[in-house]
Amino acid sequence: MTTEDTERRVAFAMADATRLRVLRHIEAAAAPVGVAELAVVAGTSTQAVRRHLTVLVDAGLAVEELEHRTSRGRPRLLYRGTRDAAASATDASAYERLAVLQATARRTHQPPHLVGRAEGEALAATLDGAAASDAVLAVERVMAGEGFAPRVEEAADGQTVDVVLDHCPFSAAAAVDPAGVCQLHLGMAEGILAAIGGAELAALDVNDAAVAGCRLRLQRTHVLEGQGNMP
């Protein structure tokens, strides 16, 4: 299986809210978990959970093993995670948000860009500290939370700023629907900037998702104290 095949399977596995609940529970558990327990967690039938588990195992996100029993009875199938729970929680949260936004765009027949903008405005309202009043820092913090590994490059004038996205956490999804994924996050950045104020989105320079390095080109509408030279 190629790396791209693996990424596609991971993207598919994590694009379902119920599977994400199952995966999070498996990864947080101190010991391998059985199907009956996971059905309760997911709020669905054991048959449905088994189908979700098949997808997670196929994507390499979970491992299936046979219970070791010292007493009579048929051994159960148990499941454990394959990744660090803390690291995968961020990935799962980001993929869950992407799945919800894509579903919202389909249900409401809105362009992905507008759906992303509304989400960006909502996310901006949850920020605190310096990010609540600095639009560039707000974009950086939200994109970091989404898994983009952002890096800020400030021009000497203190007004032109590039937020470089050094990692694309949705490379597999972007390979299938690059316009949709990129437009959602472009809109998200615009929504953050509109809610915080003080900067505007000048452009988005898109790279191949497998390479990453996309750039959100921002323009401050005022220079922060200590940055650049005041006009």
Secondary structure, 3 states (H helix, E strand, C coil): CCHHHHHHHHHHHCCCHHHHHHHHHHHHCCCCEEHHHHHHHHCCCHHHHHHHHHHHHHCCCEEEEECCCCCCCCCCEEEEECCCHHHHHHHHHHHHHHHHHHHHHHHHCCCHHHHHHHHHHHHHCCCCHHHHCCHHHHHHHHHHHCCCCEEEEECCCCCEEEEEECCCCCHHHHHHCHHHHHHHHHHHHHHHHHHHCCEEEEEEECCCCCCCCEEEEEEECCCCCCCCCCC
